[in-house]
Amino acid sequence: MPGTSGKFRCGGLLVELQTARLVAQLGSAEVVTYRQREPGTPFLADLLRIERSPGDALWIVSWGFDVPALLRQLKGRPVAYHAHSSGYGFKLSAGVPVLAVSRNTLGYWGDRAPRNPLFLVPNALEAQWLVRGNRNRTGGPNAIANPQRRPIDVLVQQRKNSRYVLERLVPALRAQGLTVKVQAGWVDDLVELFNSASVVLYDSADYWRGRGVSEGFGLPPIEALACGCVVFSSLNHALADSLDPGLVGHQLGAGTLGADVERIMAAIANPQPWHPAPEALDGLLDGCSEPVLLARWQRALLEINGHWDRLCAGESALRAPARWRIQAQQWAARLAKLAR
């Protein structure tokens, strides 16, 4: 990772640190920085000077903007790409495995690098969301005695949300007398905050479209579901992996402002019909739990180690044909057909 503090602190960094802690249960795992030197943390340039290629370690890179440069630095060493967002535009070298955090990202690399080893390893929810989330309103281990209307009708996290939500929908909901909280800045206890909200709004489509890359996984809506909130969200990129509209979550910005206001007010007045079916929610959250993800990582890393053993022994990596070559073959086949 480029660094673990300061300007590099963000949701993606926290997820990577969690992943490092998770895979450390399978063997030796260490965080290495490459832009920012930090006390007690190895620095990439220093390690490469003392380690002879190919070395004993499997290197995992993840910071999308830096991946091409990192792969050049690590050339000749076993390496894999932990892919969150897609759309950065770079090409992967033949043989570099991809650990995709969503089906959306998996499909992207399945198109751009179809001969590279590909794996699906979604991001894990921290255990606190599963243990403390008040998602079972009428029964179960997380049930609330005598459930009442939550103090926050609508919760909006300012970061990544659209101008439509912040400048049009929020005022319209407040005009209806709803309690709307726009959260900006650091929160010490996000689980408690989400437990206090009836509805959570998440609209990241404009944010990612403006940056030219994708919503890599979309943890906030899943965290909200784990806390028993009704989720209204955009369905861009990886959000479509988990938010089956009308069944697990609900589309935000569905045609008109009036439609959004009407549906959100209905969900606050009577949340039960707007919640996902228990079996659907349980399946979604179980798939994001650390034990399930640890098993996925174990399978993926075993296959990746075997893959690099074969490459280091001299076997050649498969290469996908270039698009121009495929198109040339298709045109040649058409011309041959016409000449018959």
C-alpha positions as CSV (number, residue, x, y, z in Angstrom):
1,M,0.0,0.0,0.0
2,P,1.2,3.6,-0.6
3,G,0.9,4.3,3.1
4,T,-1.3,3.6,6.1
5,S,-2.0,7.0,7.5
6,G,-2.5,10.7,6.6
7,K,-3.7,11.4,3.1
8,F,-3.9,7.7,2.3
9,R,-6.5,7.0,5.0
10,C,-9.8,6.0,3.3
11,G,-12.3,3.2,3.1
12,G,-10.2,1.3,0.6
13,L,-7.1,1.4,2.8
14,L,-9.1,0.2,5.9
15,V,-10.4,-2.7,3.9
16,E,-6.9,-3.6,2.7
17,L,-5.6,-3.5,6.3
18,Q,-8.5,-5.7,7.4
19,T,-7.6,-8.1,4.5
20,A,-4.0,-8.2,5.7
21,R,-5.1,-9.1,9.2
22,L,-7.4,-11.8,7.8
23,V,-4.9,-13.6,5.6
24,A,-2.3,-13.4,8.4
25,Q,-4.4,-16.3,9.9
26,L,-3.2,-18.4,6.9
27,G,0.5,-17.7,7.1
28,S,3.0,-14.9,7.4
29,A,1.5,-11.6,6.0
30,E,3.1,-8.2,6.1
31,V,2.0,-4.7,5.0
32,V,4.6,-2.9,2.9
33,T,4.4,0.7,1.9
34,Y,6.0,2.2,-1.2
35,R,5.3,6.0,-1.2
36,Q,5.3,7.0,2.5
37,R,7.9,5.7,4.9
38,E,6.4,4.8,8.2
39,P,8.0,3.6,11.5
40,G,7.9,-0.1,12.0
41,T,6.6,-0.8,8.4
42,P,8.9,-2.2,5.7
43,F,9.4,0.0,2.6
44,L,9.2,-1.5,-0.9
45,A,12.4,0.0,-2.4
46,D,14.4,-1.2,0.6
47,L,13.1,-4.8,0.4
48,L,13.7,-5.0,-3.4
49,R,17.3,-4.0,-2.9
50,I,18.0,-6.9,-0.5
51,E,15.7,-9.6,-2.0
52,R,16.9,-11.6,-5.0
53,S,14.3,-12.2,-7.7
54,P,12.0,-14.2,-7.7
55,G,12.3,-14.4,-3.9
56,D,10.1,-16.3,-1.4
57,A,7.2,-13.9,-1.1
58,L,3.9,-13.5,-3.0
59,W,3.4,-9.8,-3.5
60,I,-0.2,-8.5,-3.6
61,V,-0.8,-5.0,-5.1
62,S,-4.0,-3.1,-4.9
63,W,-3.9,0.6,-5.4
64,G,-5.4,1.0,-8.9
65,F,-3.6,4.1,-10.0
66,D,-0.2,2.6,-9.0
67,V,-0.6,-0.9,-10.2
68,P,1.2,-0.6,-13.6
69,A,4.3,0.9,-11.9
70,L,4.2,-1.6,-9.1
71,L,4.1,-4.5,-11.6
72,R,7.1,-3.2,-13.4
73,Q,9.0,-2.9,-10.1
74,L,8.0,-6.4,-9.1
75,K,8.6,-8.0,-12.5
76,G,10.1,-11.5,-12.2
77,R,8.5,-11.9,-8.7
78,P,5.3,-13.8,-7.9
79,V,2.6,-11.1,-7.7
80,A,-1.2,-10.8,-7.7
81,Y,-3.6,-7.9,-8.2
82,H,-6.3,-7.4,-5.5
83,A,-8.8,-5.5,-7.7
84,H,-11.4,-3.2,-6.2
85,S,-12.5,-0.6,-8.7
86,S,-12.3,-1.2,-12.5
87,G,-11.8,1.2,-15.3
88,Y,-8.2,2.4,-14.8
89,G,-7.4,1.5,-18.3
90,F,-4.2,-0.4,-17.8
91,K,-3.4,-3.9,-19.2
92,L,-2.3,-6.8,-17.0
93,S,0.8,-8.8,-17.9
94,A,0.1,-12.4,-18.9
95,G,0.0,-14.7,-15.9
96,V,-0.7,-12.0,-13.2
97,P,-3.6,-13.4,-11.1
98,V,-6.6,-11.1,-10.2
99,L,-8.4,-11.3,-6.9
100,A,-11.6,-9.4,-7.6
101,V,-13.7,-8.1,-4.8
102,S,-17.0,-8.1,-6.8
103,R,-18.6,-9.9,-9.7
104,N,-18.6,-6.6,-11.6
105,T,-14.8,-6.3,-11.3
106,L,-14.4,-10.0,-12.0
107,G,-16.4,-9.6,-15.2
108,Y,-14.3,-6.6,-16.2
109,W,-11.0,-8.6,-15.9
110,G,-12.7,-11.7,-17.4
111,D,-13.1,-9.6,-20.5
112,R,-9.7,-7.7,-20.5
113,A,-7.5,-10.6,-19.2
114,P,-9.4,-13.8,-19.9
115,R,-6.3,-16.0,-19.7
116,N,-5.1,-14.7,-16.4
117,P,-6.1,-16.7,-13.2
118,L,-9.2,-15.0,-11.8
119,F,-10.7,-15.3,-8.4
120,L,-13.7,-13.8,-6.5
121,V,-12.9,-12.7,-3.0
122,P,-15.4,-10.1,-1.7
123,N,-14.5,-7.7,1.0
124,A,-15.3,-8.9,4.5
125,L,-17.6,-7.1,6.9
126,E,-16.0,-6.5,10.3
127,A,-17.5,-8.8,12.9
128,Q,-18.9,-5.8,14.8
129,W,-21.5,-5.3,12.1
130,L,-22.8,-8.8,12.4
131,V,-22.6,-9.0,16.2
132,R,-24.0,-5.5,17.1
133,G,-26.2,-4.7,14.1
134,N,-29.9,-4.5,15.1
135,R,-31.2,-6.1,11.9
136,N,-33.7,-8.5,13.5
137,R,-36.6,-6.2,14.6
138,T,-39.0,-9.0,15.6
139,G,-36.9,-11.9,16.8
140,G,-33.4,-13.5,16.8
141,P,-30.2,-12.8,18.7
142,N,-30.1,-9.1,17.7
143,A,-33.7,-8.3,18.3
144,I,-34.8,-5.1,19.9
145,A,-37.3,-5.4,22.7
146,N,-40.5,-3.4,21.9
147,P,-39.0,-1.9,18.6
148,Q,-40.0,1.7,18.1
149,R,-39.4,4.3,15.4
150,R,-35.7,5.0,15.2
151,P,-34.5,8.6,16.1
152,I,-33.0,9.2,12.7
153,D,-35.6,8.8,9.9
154,V,-33.0,9.1,7.1
155,L,-29.2,8.9,7.2
156,V,-27.0,10.2,4.4
157,Q,-23.3,9.9,4.4
158,Q,-22.1,13.0,2.6
159,R,-19.0,11.5,1.0
160,K,-19.7,10.0,-2.5
161,N,-23.4,10.9,-2.4
162,S,-24.8,12.9,-5.3
163,R,-25.8,16.5,-5.6
164,Y,-29.3,15.2,-6.3
165,V,-29.5,13.6,-2.9
166,L,-27.8,16.4,-0.9
167,E,-29.4,19.4,-2.7
168,R,-32.8,18.1,-3.8
169,L,-33.9,15.0,-2.0
170,V,-32.7,15.9,1.5
171,P,-34.5,19.3,1.5
172,A,-37.6,17.6,0.1
173,L,-37.6,15.0,2.9
174,R,-37.1,17.6,5.6
175,A,-40.0,19.6,4.2
176,Q,-42.1,16.5,4.9
177,G,-41.1,16.8,8.6
178,L,-38.6,13.9,8.5
179,T,-35.5,13.8,10.7
180,V,-32.6,13.7,8.2
181,K,-29.0,13.4,9.3
182,V,-26.2,14.2,6.8
183,Q,-23.1,12.7,8.3
184,A,-19.8,14.3,7.3
185,G,-16.5,13.7,9.0
186,W,-15.2,11.0,11.4
187,V,-17.6,8.9,13.5
188,D,-16.3,6.9,16.4
189,D,-19.1,4.3,16.3
190,L,-20.6,3.8,12.9
191,V,-22.6,0.7,14.0
192,E,-24.4,2.8,16.6
193,L,-25.1,5.5,14.0
194,F,-26.6,3.0,11.5
195,N,-28.6,1.3,14.3
196,S,-30.2,4.7,15.0
197,A,-31.4,5.1,11.4
198,S,-34.5,3.8,9.7
199,V,-33.5,4.5,6.1
200,V,-30.0,5.0,4.6
201,L,-29.5,6.7,1.2
202,Y,-26.4,5.9,-0.9
203,D,-26.0,7.3,-4.4
204,S,-22.5,7.0,-5.7
205,A,-23.1,6.7,-9.5
206,D,-22.2,10.4,-10.2
207,Y,-19.2,10.3,-7.9
208,W,-17.6,7.3,-9.8
209,R,-18.7,8.5,-13.2
210,G,-16.8,11.7,-12.6
211,R,-13.7,9.8,-11.7
212,G,-13.9,7.3,-14.6
213,V,-13.6,4.2,-12.4
214,S,-16.2,2.0,-10.7
215,E,-17.7,1.4,-7.3
216,G,-15.4,-1.5,-6.4
217,F,-17.6,-3.2,-3.7
218,G,-20.0,-0.9,-1.9
219,L,-19.7,-1.7,1.8
220,P,-21.9,1.1,3.2
221,P,-25.3,-0.3,1.9
222,I,-24.4,-3.8,3.3
223,E,-23.4,-2.3,6.6
224,A,-26.7,-0.5,6.7
225,L,-28.6,-3.7,6.0
226,A,-26.7,-5.4,8.8
227,C,-28.1,-2.8,11.1
228,G,-31.7,-3.3,10.1
229,C,-31.9,-0.2,7.9
230,V,-34.0,0.1,4.7
231,V,-31.5,0.9,1.9
232,F,-32.2,3.1,-1.1
233,S,-29.2,3.1,-3.4
234,S,-27.9,3.6,-6.9
235,L,-27.2,0.4,-8.6
236,N,-24.0,1.2,-10.4
237,H,-21.1,-1.3,-10.7
238,A,-20.6,-3.6,-7.8
239,L,-23.7,-2.3,-6.0
240,A,-25.7,-4.5,-8.5
241,D,-23.9,-7.5,-7.0
242,S,-25.8,-7.3,-3.7
243,L,-28.7,-4.9,-4.0
244,D,-31.4,-6.8,-5.9
245,P,-33.8,-3.9,-6.4
246,G,-37.1,-4.4,-4.7
247,L,-35.9,-7.5,-2.9
248,V,-32.8,-6.6,-0.9
249,G,-32.4,-2.8,-1.5
250,H,-34.4,-0.2,-3.5
251,Q,-33.3,2.0,-6.4
252,L,-32.6,5.6,-5.5
253,G,-33.4,8.2,-8.1
254,A,-36.1,6.0,-9.7
255,G,-37.6,8.3,-12.3
256,T,-38.8,11.4,-10.3
257,L,-38.2,13.2,-7.1
258,G,-41.8,12.7,-6.0
259,A,-41.4,8.9,-6.4
260,D,-38.3,8.9,-4.2
261,V,-40.0,11.0,-1.5
262,E,-43.2,8.9,-1.6
263,R,-41.3,5.5,-1.3
264,I,-39.0,6.7,1.5
265,M,-41.8,8.1,3.5
266,A,-43.7,4.8,3.1
267,A,-40.6,2.8,4.3
268,I,-40.3,5.0,7.4
269,A,-44.0,4.7,8.2
270,N,-44.0,0.9,7.8
271,P,-40.4,-0.5,7.4
272,Q,-41.3,-4.2,7.5
273,P,-42.4,-4.6,3.8
274,W,-39.3,-2.8,2.7
275,H,-36.8,-5.0,4.5
276,P,-35.2,-7.9,2.6
277,A,-36.5,-11.4,3.3
278,P,-34.5,-12.9,6.2
279,E,-33.1,-15.7,4.1
280,A,-31.9,-13.2,1.5
281,L,-30.3,-11.0,4.0
282,D,-28.7,-13.9,5.9
283,G,-27.2,-15.2,2.7
284,L,-25.8,-11.8,1.8
285,L,-24.2,-11.2,5.2
286,D,-22.9,-14.7,5.5
287,G,-21.1,-14.3,2.2
288,C,-19.4,-11.3,3.6
289,S,-18.4,-12.8,6.9
290,E,-14.7,-13.2,7.8
291,P,-14.8,-17.1,8.2
292,V,-16.3,-17.5,4.7
293,L,-13.9,-15.0,3.2
294,L,-11.0,-16.6,4.9
295,A,-11.9,-19.9,3.2
296,R,-12.1,-18.1,-0.1
297,W,-8.6,-16.5,0.4
298,Q,-7.2,-19.9,1.4
299,R,-8.4,-21.6,-1.8
300,A,-7.3,-18.6,-4.0
301,L,-3.8,-18.4,-2.5
302,L,-3.2,-22.1,-2.8
303,E,-4.1,-21.9,-6.5
304,I,-2.0,-18.8,-7.0
305,N,1.0,-20.4,-5.3
306,G,0.7,-23.4,-7.6
307,H,0.4,-21.1,-10.6
308,W,3.6,-19.2,-9.7
309,D,5.4,-22.5,-9.0
310,R,4.7,-23.6,-12.6
311,L,5.8,-20.2,-14.0
312,C,9.0,-20.2,-12.0
313,A,9.7,-23.7,-13.2
314,G,9.7,-22.4,-16.7
315,E,6.2,-23.0,-17.9
316,S,4.8,-20.2,-20.2
317,A,1.7,-18.2,-19.1
318,L,-1.2,-18.2,-21.5
319,R,-1.8,-15.0,-23.5
320,A,-5.1,-13.7,-24.8
321,P,-5.1,-12.7,-28.4
322,A,-5.2,-8.9,-29.1
323,R,-8.5,-7.5,-30.2
324,W,-7.2,-6.5,-33.6
325,R,-6.1,-10.1,-34.2
326,I,-9.5,-11.4,-33.3
327,Q,-11.2,-8.9,-35.5
328,A,-8.9,-9.7,-38.4
329,Q,-9.7,-13.4,-38.0
330,Q,-13.4,-12.6,-38.1
331,W,-13.1,-10.5,-41.2
332,A,-11.0,-13.2,-42.9
333,A,-13.7,-15.7,-42.1
334,R,-16.4,-13.4,-43.5
335,L,-14.4,-12.8,-46.7
336,A,-13.8,-16.5,-47.1
337,K,-17.5,-17.2,-46.8
338,L,-18.4,-14.5,-49.4
339,A,-15.8,-16.0,-51.8
340,R,-17.4,-19.4,-51.8
